[in-house]
């Protein structure tokens, strides 16, 4: 098996009295998308800053494409691109002007900077707006332009920190398509996002970070399988919520959550009861159920379970 292109082991980082990272480990194969998920303050951004050579760890080590992020920081920077949460482009310049400027900053010749700018504008569907000032671009167009400025030097690893924050669904879809194109060409993407559906659609593997550590890894399907199926029960009358919750607690061994004014949901353990048995138990408790269904959990539910941030019916 090839060495991971992104590797971190035992990363620690403290700011004042706050431990941002507490021994974080990460391994990302080349040519994949790794989604890094976690609550606010979990340590995601700190980890990305260390991997992108913007900060140094207090302990532990990390490598990008075999280069140490501390001892070989300059080599690492030659191999990576970084797009933050907000577009870092000059609004007074045109799209073409921005890309040419970044090309020169990356030490390309004027001719190569022009050629590379036109190539990227064409590839990512911005050629028609290439000569318009960026101030007139939509939010999605700005984010796409920001993304492709990171591609001027053809990075081996691209760090995307919440790339679709604040975008409408159409613009988010355009960014997703762009990311898929990059990976198809062999770029490795490390994606931090608050949108669980984004990670579910884009990520080959996911690392869940909480309290400065990676607490779970796997493909989206593997992570969903760890918490079993979900049972959703919708009652005819909200008065039936409490007896229904008692039945679900007995079946699952945990309190259900309210997912609507008349709906409960709970994770069932592997090899749990059959749907017919569940309906029978609800009938015995006098619960009039409008709908009872078993389904696979969403990534949102996996995230809430792993980070222990859920509200139970009390």
C-alpha positions as CSV (number, residue, x, y, z in Angstrom):
1,X,0.0,0.0,0.0
2,X,1.3,3.4,-0.9
3,X,2.2,5.9,1.8
4,X,-0.5,8.4,2.7
5,X,0.0,11.8,1.0
6,X,-1.3,13.5,4.2
7,X,-0.1,12.0,7.5
8,X,-0.3,13.4,11.0
9,X,0.6,11.6,14.3
10,X,0.2,12.8,17.8
11,X,-0.4,16.5,17.0
12,X,-0.7,18.7,20.1
13,X,-1.4,22.4,20.2
14,X,-2.2,24.7,23.1
15,X,-3.3,28.3,23.0
16,X,-2.9,29.8,26.4
17,X,-4.8,27.4,28.7
18,X,-6.8,25.9,25.9
19,X,-5.8,22.6,24.3
20,X,-6.8,22.8,20.7
21,X,-5.3,19.5,19.7
22,X,-4.8,16.5,22.0
23,X,-2.9,13.9,20.0
24,X,-4.6,14.1,16.6
25,X,-3.8,11.4,14.1
26,X,-4.7,11.5,10.4
27,X,-3.9,9.5,7.3
28,X,-5.2,10.4,3.8
29,X,-4.5,8.3,0.7
30,X,-3.5,10.1,-2.5
31,X,-6.3,11.1,-5.0
32,X,-9.1,11.0,-2.5
33,X,-11.4,13.4,-0.6
34,X,-11.1,13.3,3.2
35,X,-13.9,15.1,5.0
36,X,-12.9,16.4,8.4
37,X,-16.0,17.0,10.5
38,X,-16.4,18.2,14.1
39,X,-18.2,20.7,16.3
40,X,-17.1,24.3,16.5
41,X,-13.9,24.4,18.6
42,X,-13.1,20.7,18.0
43,X,-9.7,21.5,16.5
44,X,-10.4,21.2,12.7
45,X,-9.0,24.6,11.7
46,X,-6.0,24.2,14.0
47,X,-5.1,20.9,12.4
48,X,-5.5,22.4,8.9
49,X,-3.3,25.3,9.8
50,X,-0.5,23.0,11.0
51,X,-0.8,20.8,7.9
52,X,-0.7,23.9,5.7
53,X,2.5,25.2,7.5
54,X,0.7,28.2,8.9
55,X,1.2,27.1,12.5
56,X,3.6,24.6,14.2
57,X,2.5,21.8,16.6
58,X,3.7,21.8,20.2
59,X,4.3,18.0,19.8
60,X,3.8,15.3,17.2
61,X,4.7,15.5,13.5
62,X,3.0,15.6,10.1
63,X,4.0,15.1,6.5
64,X,2.6,16.2,3.2
65,X,3.8,14.2,0.2
66,X,6.6,12.9,2.3
67,X,7.8,16.4,3.4
68,X,7.8,17.4,7.1
69,X,5.5,20.3,7.7
70,X,8.0,22.0,10.1
71,X,11.4,21.0,8.9
72,X,10.5,21.2,5.2
73,X,7.8,23.8,5.2
74,X,9.0,25.4,1.9
75,X,8.7,22.1,0.1
76,X,5.3,21.5,1.6
77,X,4.0,24.9,0.4
78,X,5.1,24.0,-3.2
79,X,2.8,21.0,-3.0
80,X,-0.4,22.4,-1.5
81,X,-3.2,24.9,-2.1
82,X,-5.4,26.4,0.5
83,X,-8.9,28.0,0.1
84,X,-10.4,29.5,3.3
85,X,-14.0,30.2,4.2
86,X,-14.0,33.5,2.3
87,X,-12.9,34.3,-1.2
88,X,-9.5,35.8,-1.2
89,X,-9.6,37.6,-4.5
90,X,-9.3,41.2,-5.5
91,X,-12.8,42.5,-6.3
92,X,-11.5,45.4,-8.4
93,X,-9.7,43.1,-10.8
94,X,-11.3,41.0,-13.4
95,X,-11.4,37.2,-13.0
96,X,-8.7,36.9,-15.7
97,X,-6.7,39.6,-13.9
98,X,-6.8,37.8,-10.6
99,X,-5.6,34.6,-12.0
100,X,-2.7,36.2,-13.9
101,X,-1.7,38.1,-10.7
102,X,-1.7,34.8,-8.8
103,X,0.3,33.2,-11.5
104,X,3.0,35.8,-11.3
105,X,3.0,35.5,-7.4
106,X,3.7,31.8,-8.0
107,X,6.7,32.9,-10.1
108,X,5.2,31.8,-13.5
109,X,6.4,33.8,-16.5
110,X,3.9,36.3,-17.9
111,X,3.2,34.1,-20.9
112,X,2.7,31.0,-18.7
113,X,0.5,33.0,-16.3
114,X,-1.7,34.1,-19.1
115,X,-1.9,30.6,-20.6
116,X,-2.7,29.0,-17.2
117,X,-5.4,31.6,-16.4
118,X,-7.2,31.0,-19.7
119,X,-7.0,27.2,-19.2
120,X,-8.6,27.4,-15.7
121,X,-11.2,29.9,-16.7
122,X,-12.3,27.7,-19.6
123,X,-12.2,24.5,-17.6
124,X,-14.3,25.8,-14.7
125,X,-16.9,27.6,-16.7
126,X,-15.8,31.2,-16.0
127,X,-14.6,32.3,-19.4
128,X,-17.7,34.3,-20.2
129,X,-17.2,36.4,-17.1
130,X,-13.4,36.5,-17.4
131,X,-13.1,40.2,-18.2
132,X,-15.7,41.4,-15.8
133,X,-14.7,42.9,-12.4
134,X,-15.1,40.3,-9.6
135,X,-17.2,42.8,-7.7
136,X,-20.0,41.9,-10.1
137,X,-19.7,38.1,-9.6
138,X,-22.2,36.0,-7.7
139,X,-21.2,34.3,-4.5
140,X,-20.8,31.0,-6.3
141,X,-18.7,32.5,-9.0
142,X,-16.4,34.2,-6.5
143,X,-15.9,30.9,-4.6
144,X,-15.1,29.1,-7.9
145,X,-12.6,31.8,-8.8
146,X,-11.1,31.5,-5.3
147,X,-10.8,27.8,-5.7
148,X,-9.1,27.9,-9.1
149,X,-6.5,30.5,-7.9
150,X,-5.3,27.6,-5.7
151,X,-4.8,25.5,-8.8
152,X,-2.4,27.8,-10.6
153,X,0.6,25.7,-9.4
154,X,-1.2,22.3,-9.7
155,X,-1.1,21.4,-6.0
156,X,-0.9,17.8,-5.0
157,X,-3.0,18.5,-1.9
158,X,-5.8,21.1,-1.7
159,X,-7.1,22.2,1.7
160,X,-10.7,23.4,1.5
161,X,-12.0,25.1,4.7
162,X,-15.8,25.2,4.5
163,X,-15.8,26.1,0.8
164,X,-19.5,26.5,0.3
165,X,-20.5,28.5,3.4
166,X,-23.3,30.8,2.6
167,X,-23.8,29.6,-0.9
168,X,-27.2,28.8,-2.5
169,X,-27.9,25.1,-3.5
170,X,-27.0,25.7,-7.2
171,X,-23.7,27.3,-6.3
172,X,-22.9,24.6,-3.8
173,X,-23.5,22.0,-6.6
174,X,-21.1,23.9,-8.9
175,X,-18.3,23.8,-6.3
176,X,-19.0,20.1,-5.7
177,X,-18.6,19.4,-9.4
178,X,-15.3,21.4,-9.4
179,X,-14.0,19.3,-6.5
180,X,-14.9,16.1,-8.3
181,X,-13.0,17.2,-11.3
182,X,-9.9,17.9,-9.3
183,X,-9.9,14.5,-7.7
184,X,-10.4,12.8,-11.0
185,X,-7.2,14.5,-12.1
186,X,-5.3,13.1,-9.0
187,X,-5.5,16.0,-6.6
188,X,-6.0,15.0,-2.9
189,X,-8.6,17.2,-1.1
190,X,-8.9,17.7,2.6
191,X,-12.3,19.2,3.2
192,X,-13.6,20.7,6.4
193,X,-17.3,21.4,6.4
194,X,-20.3,22.0,8.6
195,X,-22.6,20.6,5.9
196,X,-23.0,16.9,6.6
197,X,-24.6,16.3,3.2
198,X,-21.6,17.8,1.5
199,X,-19.3,15.4,3.3
200,X,-21.7,12.5,2.5
201,X,-21.6,13.3,-1.3
202,X,-18.0,14.2,-1.7
203,X,-15.8,12.4,0.8
204,X,-14.3,9.0,0.2
205,X,-13.3,8.9,3.9
206,X,-14.4,10.9,6.9
207,X,-12.5,11.8,10.1
208,X,-14.6,13.0,12.9
209,X,-12.8,15.4,15.3
210,X,-13.9,16.2,18.8
211,X,-11.9,17.8,21.7
212,X,-8.8,17.9,19.6
213,X,-8.7,14.2,18.6
214,X,-10.0,12.0,15.8
215,X,-12.7,10.0,17.4
216,X,-13.9,8.0,14.3
217,X,-12.8,7.3,10.7
218,X,-14.3,5.5,7.8
219,X,-16.3,5.9,4.7
220,X,-19.8,7.5,5.1
221,X,-21.4,4.1,4.7
222,X,-19.0,2.5,7.3
223,X,-19.8,5.3,9.8
224,X,-23.5,4.9,9.3
225,X,-23.3,1.2,9.9
226,X,-21.7,1.7,13.3
227,X,-25.0,3.0,14.8
228,X,-27.4,0.6,13.2
229,X,-30.8,1.4,11.6
230,X,-33.0,4.2,12.7
231,X,-36.6,3.8,13.7
232,X,-39.0,6.7,13.0
233,X,-42.4,6.8,14.6
234,X,-45.1,9.4,13.8
235,X,-48.1,9.5,16.1
236,X,-51.6,10.5,15.3
237,X,-51.9,12.6,18.6
238,X,-49.0,14.3,20.3
239,X,-50.4,12.9,23.6
240,X,-49.0,9.6,22.4
241,X,-45.4,10.8,22.3
242,X,-44.6,9.9,25.9
243,X,-45.9,6.3,25.8
244,X,-44.3,5.9,22.4
245,X,-41.0,7.1,23.9
246,X,-41.3,4.5,26.6
247,X,-41.8,1.7,24.1
248,X,-38.8,2.9,21.9
249,X,-36.6,3.2,25.0
250,X,-37.4,-0.4,25.9
251,X,-36.7,-1.6,22.4
252,X,-33.5,0.4,21.8
253,X,-32.1,0.8,25.3
254,X,-31.8,4.6,24.8
255,X,-34.0,7.6,24.8
256,X,-35.5,8.6,21.4
257,X,-35.1,12.1,20.0
258,X,-37.9,14.4,18.8
259,X,-37.5,15.1,15.1
260,X,-40.9,16.9,14.7
261,X,-43.9,17.9,16.8
262,X,-45.4,14.4,16.4
263,X,-42.4,12.3,15.5
264,X,-39.7,10.3,17.4
265,X,-36.5,8.7,16.2
266,X,-34.1,6.3,17.8
267,X,-31.1,4.2,16.8
268,X,-31.7,0.4,17.0
269,X,-28.9,-1.9,17.9
270,X,-27.7,-4.5,15.4
271,X,-30.1,-7.4,15.1
272,X,-32.8,-5.3,16.6
273,X,-36.6,-6.0,16.5
274,X,-38.6,-6.5,13.3
275,X,-40.9,-3.8,12.1
276,X,-44.0,-6.1,12.9
277,X,-42.8,-6.5,16.5
278,X,-42.4,-2.8,16.9
279,X,-45.9,-2.1,15.6
280,X,-47.3,-4.7,18.0
281,X,-45.5,-3.2,21.0
282,X,-46.9,0.3,20.1
283,X,-50.4,-1.1,19.8
284,X,-50.1,-2.8,23.3
285,X,-49.1,0.6,24.7
286,X,-52.1,2.2,23.2
287,X,-50.1,4.4,20.8
288,X,-51.9,5.3,17.6
289,X,-49.1,5.5,15.0
290,X,-49.6,7.3,11.7
291,X,-46.3,5.9,10.4
292,X,-43.6,3.5,11.5
293,X,-40.5,3.0,9.4
294,X,-37.0,1.6,9.6
295,X,-34.2,3.4,7.7
296,X,-30.5,3.9,7.4
297,X,-29.2,6.7,9.6
298,X,-28.1,10.0,8.0
299,X,-24.5,11.3,8.5
300,X,-26.0,14.1,10.6
301,X,-27.3,11.4,13.0
302,X,-24.0,9.6,13.1
303,X,-22.2,12.9,13.8
304,X,-24.6,13.7,16.7
305,X,-24.2,10.3,18.2
306,X,-20.4,10.3,18.0
307,X,-20.0,13.8,19.4
308,X,-22.8,13.2,22.0
309,X,-24.8,16.3,21.0
310,X,-28.4,15.3,21.0
311,X,-31.5,16.2,22.8
312,X,-33.6,13.4,24.3
313,X,-37.3,13.5,25.1
314,X,-37.6,14.3,28.8
